[in-house]
């Protein structure tokens, strides 16, 4: 039990380190571009148009759906996850019934 917790903690720390480094890199990438004050001014003048364009691009998966098979597969995967909800994702830690955990024997 202690070994499992230790391994889990070490893996969690490693995962957070990798994720933190990636976020740092993405922040550097985002701030490395040239400022675009005319774009900011256009968005401030017409925020609805910008929201509509971004919504069509992101939710409509416009670029991704130009690749027929991968685009449709990705769209169906995302739609399935949205339909199921965020709290019903993967099965991490849900195999306790395989180890004979008495807490898993009780009805919910």
Beta strands, then each sheet from edge to edge (+ up, - down):
end
